[in-house]
């Protein structure tokens, strides 16, 4: 092995729930490297200063950013979130430009033409303002996306980069697109530092609210690609897509979102079941992770009310659709018996005990919608977290999920374009013997497709 390195890990989240970042940090520390993880959060919570393996952790919050960064983010929020602000900005810019033009033209004219041409230019002045406003409104989505990527992202990236510049790091490990921008900032200041980009997603193909985000992010990646020294990503599909779209990026190593090989199977199944208040006789279908759009949550809530009465649907996590889940649970549980609720919401479990919490389920679901290429080729942590807890999987027939589940016999698939009825039909057709067979296959899967299999690909980058 080469000499130990001082590695700065950058990521645009608070790290607490990011299993991939934490696993990698632990592996690098155990390999003898000095690792410091720098995250970002909009909250001002208390965060640990040490995570797995002894890696140090520092979280930058909006409150702790310098004044320039705070003003930048505030302006982005104002401009992109308020149409009136956009119009005022347009009027301000157009007024300034037209005033300069008017002054220059009038100042060069003979006196007898000043009145006529001044009147004409004033009319043109207001026409240009009107046209500018209309153009701004028409292209506001494009402009909003440009501002978000080139102003907001850059502001956060500069804040992350400030932790690294001048601190004698050997390498900067960038875990997402904003961290990639930060790495490029570091690389510009310190060209000798090794820049590693870990692409968790197809960042040009995520379900952004603004359709132009992917366009601007693609431009960013193309601009930064030549200075990336090494690349890691989550699957062979991602390797091929990135190589085709961004040929200036280095060839990527595959480090899948696998879990560590379990050392024992004495799982505490009661944690989830007690929190959900379900009886031992009740079967649990678990949705674990982020409650975001395009993850099939609406269809799962619909299906929950149509499942056999001996099945309960538990949502364990966090996210913007939490209120919708809470409302559905309140309505659906009215006529259910004690110990057999229809829909239950529990808090996200800490990574350190996630396996025990997950093990309380009989089946884990990943009902992601085929809404983007990022989803079509996704390999979420749950593909390993469920089997790691001896919980079979019900997942959408998306390309990578199909390959992993089918090859290892760890569950069953929904149609790629599924409905609530498809979820109901799939679960209604599962027997106890089938669940037991899948659980046995999960054990085999854990012994072969685990973090220890892919860890050498990570360490190779720093050899």
C-alpha positions in Angstrom: 0.0 0.0 0.0 1.1 3.5 -0.7 1.7 6.0 2.1 -1.4 7.1 4.1 -3.1 10.2 2.7 -5.0 13.1 4.2 -8.4 13.1 2.5 -11.1 15.7 2.6 -14.5 14.3 1.9 -17.1 16.8 0.6 -20.9 16.2 0.5 -24.0 18.4 0.2 -25.9 16.9 3.1 -25.5 16.5 6.8 -24.0 12.9 6.5 -26.0 11.5 9.3 -28.3 9.5 7.0 -25.9 9.1 4.1 -24.9 5.4 4.4 -22.6 5.6 1.3 -20.5 8.5 2.6 -20.2 6.9 6.1 -19.2 3.4 4.7 -16.6 5.0 2.5 -15.2 7.1 5.3 -14.8 4.1 7.5 -13.1 2.1 4.8 -10.6 4.8 4.1 -9.8 5.2 7.8 -9.4 1.5 8.3 -7.0 1.5 5.3 -4.8 3.9 7.2 -5.8 7.3 5.7 -6.6 10.4 7.7 -10.2 11.4 6.8 -12.2 14.5 7.4 -15.8 14.7 6.2 -17.3 18.1 5.5 -21.0 18.3 5.0 -23.7 21.0 4.6 -27.1 21.5 6.3 -29.7 24.2 6.3 -30.5 23.3 9.9 -28.4 24.3 12.9 -28.6 20.9 14.8 -25.9 19.4 16.9 -23.9 16.9 14.9 -21.3 14.3 16.0 -17.7 15.3 15.4 -16.6 11.7 14.9 -18.3 9.0 12.7 -17.6 5.4 11.9 -14.0 4.3 12.0 -12.8 7.6 13.5 -13.3 9.9 10.6 -13.8 13.5 11.7 -17.0 15.3 10.8 -17.7 19.0 10.3 -21.1 20.3 9.2 -21.4 23.8 7.7 -24.8 25.3 8.2 -26.3 28.4 6.6 -26.0 30.1 10.0 -22.2 29.5 10.0 -21.6 30.7 6.5 -19.9 34.0 5.9 -22.0 37.1 5.2 -21.3 37.0 1.4 -22.5 33.4 1.2 -25.7 34.2 3.2 -26.5 37.2 1.0 -25.9 35.1 -2.2 -28.3 32.3 -1.0 -30.9 34.9 0.1 -30.9 36.6 -3.3 -31.2 33.3 -5.1 -34.2 32.4 -3.0 -35.8 35.8 -3.6 -35.2 35.9 -7.4 -36.1 32.3 -8.2 -39.0 32.1 -5.8 -40.9 35.3 -6.5 -42.2 36.5 -9.9 -42.5 40.1 -8.7 -38.8 40.1 -7.7 -37.9 38.8 -11.2 -39.9 41.5 -12.9 -38.4 44.2 -10.7 -34.9 42.9 -11.4 -35.7 42.9 -15.1 -37.0 46.5 -15.0 -34.0 47.6 -13.0 -31.5 46.1 -15.5 -33.5 47.3 -18.6 -33.9 50.8 -17.1 -30.1 51.0 -16.5 -29.2 49.9 -19.9 -31.7 52.1 -21.7 -30.7 55.1 -19.7 -27.1 54.7 -20.7 -28.1 54.3 -24.4 -30.5 57.3 -24.3 -27.9 59.5 -22.7 -25.2 58.5 -25.2 -27.4 59.0 -28.2 -29.0 62.3 -27.1 -25.6 63.8 -26.1 -24.3 63.3 -29.6 -27.2 65.0 -31.4 -27.6 68.6 -32.7 -30.1 70.6 -30.6 -32.8 70.7 -33.2 -33.1 66.9 -33.3 -33.0 66.4 -29.6 -36.7 66.7 -28.9 -37.9 64.5 -31.7 -35.4 61.8 -31.2 -35.6 62.0 -27.4 -39.4 61.3 -27.7 -38.8 58.4 -30.1 -36.1 56.9 -27.8 -38.3 57.3 -24.8 -41.0 55.3 -26.5 -38.4 52.7 -27.6 -37.1 52.7 -24.0 -40.5 51.6 -22.6 -41.0 49.2 -25.4 -37.7 47.5 -24.6 -38.6 47.4 -20.9 -41.9 45.6 -21.9 -40.1 43.2 -24.2 -37.5 42.5 -21.6 -40.1 41.7 -19.0 -42.0 39.4 -21.4 -38.8 37.7 -22.4 -37.8 37.3 -18.7 -41.2 35.7 -17.9 -41.0 33.4 -20.9 -37.5 32.2 -20.1 -37.8 32.4 -16.3 -37.4 28.6 -15.9 -34.2 28.7 -17.9 -32.9 31.6 -15.9 -34.0 30.1 -12.5 -32.1 27.0 -13.3 -29.0 29.0 -14.4 -29.1 31.0 -11.2 -29.5 27.8 -9.0 -26.6 26.0 -10.6 -24.3 29.0 -11.2 -25.1 31.1 -8.2 -26.6 29.0 -5.4 -24.6 25.8 -6.1 -21.4 27.9 -6.4 -22.1 29.7 -3.1 -22.5 26.4 -1.2 -19.5 24.9 -3.1 -17.3 27.8 -2.1 -18.3 27.3 1.5 -17.4 23.6 1.3 -14.1 24.3 -0.5 -13.0 26.8 2.1 -12.6 23.9 4.5 -9.9 22.4 2.2 -7.9 25.2 0.7 -4.6 25.8 2.4 -5.0 22.7 4.7 -2.4 20.4 3.0 -4.8 17.7 1.9 -3.6 15.0 -0.5 -7.0 14.4 -2.0 -10.5 15.8 -2.1 -13.3 13.2 -2.4 -16.5 14.8 -3.9 -19.8 13.0 -3.3 -22.3 14.9 -5.4 -22.6 17.6 -8.0 -22.2 20.5 -5.6 -19.2 18.8 -4.0 -17.8 18.3 -7.5 -18.0 22.1 -8.1 -16.3 22.6 -4.7 -13.6 20.1 -5.8 -13.0 22.1 -8.9 -12.6 25.3 -6.9 -10.0 23.5 -4.7 -8.3 22.1 -7.7 -7.9 25.6 -9.3 -6.2 26.9 -6.2 -4.2 23.7 -5.5 -3.6 21.9 -8.8 -1.5 19.1 -7.2 -4.4 17.8 -5.0 -6.0 14.6 -6.3 -9.7 15.2 -7.1 -12.0 12.1 -6.9 -15.7 12.4 -8.0 -18.2 10.0 -6.6 -21.3 10.2 -8.9 -24.2 8.8 -6.9 -26.8 9.9 -9.4 -27.3 10.7 -13.1 -27.3 14.3 -12.3 -28.4 15.5 -15.7 -31.5 13.2 -15.5 -32.9 13.7 -12.0 -36.6 14.7 -11.6 -35.8 18.3 -11.0 -38.8 20.7 -10.6 -37.2 22.9 -13.3 -36.6 21.0 -16.5 -33.6 23.2 -17.4 -31.6 22.1 -14.3 -30.2 19.0 -16.1 -29.0 21.2 -19.0 -27.0 23.6 -16.8 -25.6 20.8 -14.7 -24.5 19.0 -17.8 -22.6 22.2 -18.8 -21.0 22.2 -15.3 -19.9 18.6 -15.6 -18.4 19.1 -19.0 -16.5 22.2 -17.8 -15.1 20.4 -14.7 -14.5 16.9 -16.2 -10.9 17.6 -17.5 -9.7 18.3 -13.9 -11.2 15.2 -12.3 -8.4 12.7 -11.6 -10.5 9.6 -10.6 -14.1 8.8 -10.7 -16.4 6.3 -8.8 -20.0 5.5 -9.4 -22.7 3.1 -8.3 -23.1 0.6 -11.3 -21.8 -0.5 -14.6 -24.8 1.2 -16.3 -23.7 4.5 -14.8 -20.1 3.9 -15.9 -21.3 3.5 -19.5 -23.7 6.4 -19.5 -21.1 8.9 -18.0 -18.4 7.7 -20.4 -20.7 8.2 -23.4 -22.0 11.7 -22.3 -18.8 13.1 -20.8 -15.8 11.6 -22.5 -13.4 13.9 -20.7 -14.2 12.2 -17.4 -11.8 9.4 -16.3 -13.1 5.8 -16.5 -15.1 5.1 -13.3 -14.6 2.4 -10.7 -17.9 0.7 -9.6 -18.6 0.9 -5.9 -22.1 -0.3 -5.4 -24.4 0.8 -2.5 -23.9 -2.6 -0.8 -24.1 -3.1 3.0 -21.4 -4.7 5.1 -21.5 -8.4 5.5 -23.5 -9.2 8.6 -21.5 -10.9 11.4 -24.5 -12.5 13.0 -28.3 -13.0 12.5 -29.6 -12.4 16.0 -31.8 -9.5 14.9 -34.1 -7.5 17.2 -37.3 -7.6 15.2 -39.3 -6.0 17.9 -37.9 -2.5 17.5 -40.0 -1.7 14.4 -43.0 -3.7 15.4 -43.2 -2.1 18.8 -42.9 1.4 17.4 -45.6 0.6 14.8 -47.8 -1.1 17.4 -48.4 -4.1 15.3 -49.1 -7.6 16.7 -46.8 -10.6 16.1 -49.4 -12.1 13.8 -49.6 -9.0 11.6 -47.4 -8.9 8.4 -45.5 -5.7 7.8 -44.7 -4.1 4.4 -42.0 -1.6 4.9 -41.2 1.5 2.9 -37.8 2.8 4.2 -36.0 6.0 3.3 -36.9 9.4 1.8 -40.5 10.4 1.3 -40.1 12.2 -1.9 -41.9 12.5 -5.2 -41.7 9.8 -7.9 -41.1 7.1 -5.3 -44.6 5.5 -5.7 -45.8 6.7 -2.3 -49.2 7.9 -3.5 -49.9 4.5 -5.1 -48.6 2.7 -2.0 -51.0 4.7 0.2 -53.8 3.8 -2.1 -52.8 0.1 -2.1 -52.5 0.0 1.7 -56.3 0.4 2.1 -56.9 -2.5 -0.3 -54.4 -5.1 1.1 -55.5 -8.1 3.1 -56.3 -7.1 6.7 -53.4 -9.0 8.1 -50.9 -6.7 6.3 -49.8 -3.3 7.7 -47.8 -0.7 5.7 -45.1 1.0 7.7 -43.3 4.1 6.4 -39.9 4.6 8.2 -38.1 7.8 7.1 -38.5 11.5 6.4 -39.3 13.8 3.6 -41.7 16.3 2.0 -44.6 13.8 1.6 -44.7 13.1 5.3 -47.8 15.2 5.8 -49.6 13.2 3.1 -48.7 9.9 4.8 -49.8 11.2 8.2 -53.2 12.3 6.8 -53.7 8.9 5.0 -52.8 7.0 8.2 -55.3 9.0 10.2 -58.1 8.2 7.8 -57.2 4.6 7.1 -56.7 3.4 10.7 -60.1 4.4 12.0 -61.8 1.0 11.5 -58.7 -1.2 12.1 -58.3 -3.3 15.2 -55.6 -2.8 17.8 -52.4 -4.4 16.7 -53.4 -4.3 13.0 -53.2 -0.7 11.8 -53.4 0.0 8.1 -50.7 2.7 7.7 -48.1 3.7 10.2 -45.4 6.3 10.2 -42.3 6.0 12.3 -39.1 8.1 12.5 -36.0 7.2 10.5 -33.8 4.8 12.3 -30.1 5.7 13.0 -27.7 4.0 10.6 -26.0 2.2 13.5 -29.2 0.2 14.3 -31.0 0.3 11.0 -30.5 -3.4 10.4 -32.4 -4.3 13.5 -35.2 -1.9 12.8 -35.6 -3.1 9.2 -35.7 -6.7 10.3 -39.1 -6.2 11.9 -40.7 -6.2 8.4 -41.8 -9.2 6.4 -41.4 -7.5 3.0 -39.6 -4.3 2.0 -40.9 -2.3 -0.9 -39.0 0.0 -3.4 -41.9 1.3 -5.7 -39.8 3.8 -7.6 -41.5 5.3 -10.7 -40.0 5.1 -14.1 -39.8 8.9 -14.2 -36.3 9.5 -15.4 -33.1 7.7 -16.5 -31.8 8.3 -13.0 -34.6 6.1 -11.7 -34.5 3.6 -14.6 -30.9 2.7 -13.7 -31.0 3.4 -9.9 -29.5 1.0 -7.3 -30.8 2.4 -4.0 -29.3 1.4 -0.7 -32.5 -0.5 0.1 -31.5 -3.1 -2.5 -28.9 -4.3 0.1 -30.4 -2.9 3.4 -33.5 -5.1 3.1 -31.7 -8.4 2.4 -29.1 -7.5 5.0 -31.9 -7.6 7.6 -33.3 -10.8 6.0 -36.2 -8.9 4.5 -37.2 -9.8 0.9 -38.0 -7.1 -1.6 -41.0 -6.0 -3.7 -39.6 -3.5 -6.3 -40.4 -1.9 -9.6 -39.0 -3.6 -12.7 -36.4 -1.0 -13.3 -33.2 -2.1 -15.1 -30.6 -2.5 -12.4 -33.1 -3.5 -9.6 -34.5 -6.2 -11.9 -31.0 -7.6 -12.5 -30.0 -7.7 -8.9 -33.3 -9.1 -7.5 -33.8 -11.6 -10.3 -30.2 -12.9 -10.3 -30.2 -13.4 -6.5 -33.8 -14.4 -5.9 -34.3 -11.9 -3.1 -37.9 -10.9 -4.0 -40.4 -10.1 -6.7 -41.0 -7.3 -9.2 -43.8 -5.0 -10.0 -44.5 -3.9 -13.6 -42.3 -1.0 -14.8 -45.4 1.1 -15.1 -47.3 -0.1 -12.1 -50.6 0.8 -10.3 -51.9 0.4 -6.8 -53.7 -2.7 -7.9 -50.4 -4.2 -9.0 -49.0 -3.8 -5.5 -52.1 -5.4 -4.0 -52.0 -8.3 -6.4 -48.3 -8.9 -5.9 -48.7 -9.1 -2.1 -51.9 -11.1 -2.2 -50.1 -13.7 -4.2 -47.1 -14.2 -1.8 -47.2 -17.3 0.4 -45.4 -17.8 3.7 -43.2 -20.5 2.0 -42.2 -18.0 -0.7 -41.2 -15.4 1.9 -39.1 -18.0 3.7 -37.4 -19.0 0.4 -36.6 -15.4 -0.3 -35.2 -14.9 3.2 -32.9 -17.8 2.7 -31.7 -16.3 -0.6 -31.1 -13.0 1.2 -28.6 -14.8 3.4 -26.8 -16.1 0.3 -26.9 -12.6 -1.2 -25.4 -11.1 1.9 -22.4 -13.4 1.8 -21.5 -12.6 -1.8 -22.8 -9.1 -2.8 -21.6 -7.0 0.1 -19.5 -3.9 0.8 -16.4 -6.0 1.3 -16.7 -7.0 -2.4 -16.6 -3.4 -3.7 -14.4 -1.8 -1.0 -11.2 -2.7 -3.0 -12.4 -0.6 -5.9 -12.6 2.4 -3.6 -9.2 1.8 -2.0 -7.6 1.3 -5.5 -8.3 5.0 -6.2 -6.0 6.0 -3.4 -3.3 3.3 -3.9 
